[in-house]
Each structure stands twice: as C-alpha cells, then as structure tokens.
Amino acid sequence: MRYDFDTIINRKDTNSVKWDFYDCEVPMWVADMDFKVATEIKDALSSKVNEGIYGYTLIPDEWYDAYINWWKKYGIVHKKEWLKFTNSVMPAISSLIREFTEENDKVLIQTPVYHVFFYVIEDNNRIVEENKLIYDGENYSIDFNDLEEKFKDPKVKLMLLCNPHNPIGKIWTKDELKKIGELADKYDVIVISDEIHCDLTNPGLIYTPYISASNKNRNNSITTLSPSKSFNIAGIKTAAISIPNENIREKAFNHIQIEGLSDPNLFACSAAIAAYNHGEDWLNQLRDYIYNNKLFLDEYLKEEIPDLKLVPSEATYLLWIDCSKLNIKSKEFNDFLLEKAKVVFSPGYEFGENGDQFIRINVACPRKLLEDGLKRLKKGVELYKEEFNI
C-alpha cells in the first residue's frame, strides 16, 4: 500500500500546538509531523471509540510483545519484566531524576541538546552539567576527556543521553556508546538513554540501542522508548521505560507508579500495538519521504540561501542549520523571521549556549509546505541582512 505524504492538511484552529501557538503561515518548529497516521493505527483507535464505553484499561500482553518484537530488528530482546508503561517520555525522565538524585545534585547533558532536558533538571532543583559537543564546522563529536572530568565530580549522579541526538541528527556509534558506558560505570553514573527518535533514521542507516553496546551499558542504564515520534501519535501519550538491572528497575518502577505515570489512557496501548505490529511499511515510506525532504532542503540552502548550512543529518526529521555566517542571535533571528516572513523555527539558544548560532527546522511535512517555508526563510534572510547591514 502506498501512503500519502503529499496532501496538505489544514491544522489551523484545531488546538494544535504546532499550528495555533504562533501567528504564522508555516510553523516548522515543534516535533510533530504534518502527515496522517498509518491507516492501521487509525483503525485501531476507531475500534476503541466504537466500543462506546471509555473506562479504565489494563495493559495487555500484546503491548509487551509489540515492544519486544519491534526491537529485535535492532539486535535487542527486551524482556517483559524490563518494561513498564509510562504515559510520556519526559514526565518519566523527570520522575527518574527525582528518584536517583537529590536536590542540588548534577545531571549531565551533551549540548546542544533537546531543550526540555534543561527544564526537567532545573525544575527539579538539580544542576545542569554540560559536556559540550565538539563542532568542527561540519560535524559534531563527543569530548570524552571533558566527559570523564565531569563524571569525576561526585555530584554528577545521572546522565541524560539523546540517542539518536536531537537536534544534531547524529547516530552515536557502538564504540561511542560503549565508551560512555565504561566511563559511567567507572564513576557510578546512571545513564538515561532517550531513544524516542530511534526509528527515524535515513534509509540504509540503523541506530544502536545504548544497552546493546556492552554489559556495562546494559547494567547501569534506563532506556526510554515510544512510538510517538516515529508514528506521529505524540498526543496519544504512550511510552515505555526498559531497565535490565533489577535494583535500578525496582526503584524506578516504584517511583513511576507512585507518581501516577504508569496508568494508560484508553487509546495508549492500542495505538502502540497497532504502530509496532502493523506500521512498518508506513514508517519505511515515511523515512524515504523525510530523507528526500532533507536532500531538497540541503540543495535549496546551497543554491538559494548560501549563508545558511545544513549540519549533516543521519536521523530525526529535525535539521540543525548553521547560521554563523550571519552572526545571529537565534532568538532575535527567529522572532524576526516570524514577524517578517510568517515562518517559525526553533531558535538554537534553547538547546544550549553553544547552539545560539543555529536554528532547528522540522521537515516532516508535505513537500509543498517545505518549499513554502524555505521561500519564506529566504525572504526573511534577505530582509534580515538588509536591516542589519550584513
């Protein structure tokens, strides 16, 4: 079956965060996609609606089986007892921070990184510790010397790993993950690996689960998983955590349960089961479409907006754009584009101080919408250069 990714769907005035938060014509910021979900997911949800009674729901064995079978393609067999339902990745991570750290402890992140990592650390009265990624003007890499120095601090109790990495779109290699695991084990730091973007790799590429890199990785970590990004069902609120280590698992599961994060809504399990059991064809077609959008954007920037440059992307539909030739402040630049060109992106400063010369662009949209957004970006850049004499 061929799925339709070209039709533009009017999402204005639907209470969509992406489309109704800003007054703009083309929103290309928050991570949801402008594509209808796989028919199989829609049918599963319709079936639940048609039951006509919307009471409390149990987690069926099929939910566990769906996760277990899906991850076999990545060389991992999650055991049933490792898995626990949670309604969303970031509330679960917030809960885990409260369980495994004390106030004023430090939580390490690798910047530039998903901005909500900052919020869940600081809102819990913990301290952000940055292991800044090294950018050579083309690609990013991990500063392992700095990472070890940061791990030596006994106040660093947790690391939040983004695998694959948002916003730089990098798939960490097995060797890189293994080295992180060795250092984390050496200094007794628990790694929470957020793998929500794991399925959204470029065609022909595959991500490496953190726990697959070594026994040390497996025994000293927590992995967060979800079909929400891969299958465009973030509003359903369905996710899981997987923890091989029994001692870590007992503490984490208990805290997730106490904080009321492990009770599914009526649709959560059905959506996940349908996605993992029947959504692979849709997903593969989606990956091809997004990859071609990446190629289109890269070529458009080179030909039409040479002041901007795409950082090579291996995964996610969120592209990291180097704007350093314009010497921007990303918030001011983004605000300018919103006002003058009616297009909005994610300003790089949100992802860390070392992201302030960048913007993040969501390309999970029909090609015509992408073209419109890029034309608006071109117009905005021209106006910006004119106004600020660049």
Secondary structure by P-SEA (a helix, b strand, c coil): ccccccccccccccccccccccccccccccccccccccaaaaaaaaaaaaccccccccccaaaaaaaaaaacccccccccccbbbbccaaaaaaaaaaacccccbbbbbccccccaaaaaaaaacbbbbbcbbbbcccccccaaaaaaaaaacccccbbbbccccccccccccaaaaaaaaaaaaaabbbbbccccccccccccbbbbbcccccaaaaacbbbbbccccccccccccccbbbbccaaaaaaaaaaaaaaccccccccaaaaaaaaaaccaaaaaaaaaaaaaaaaaaaaaaacccccccccccccccbbbbbccccccaaaaaaaaaaaacccccccccccccccccbbbbbccccaaaaaaaaaaaaaaaaaaaaaacc
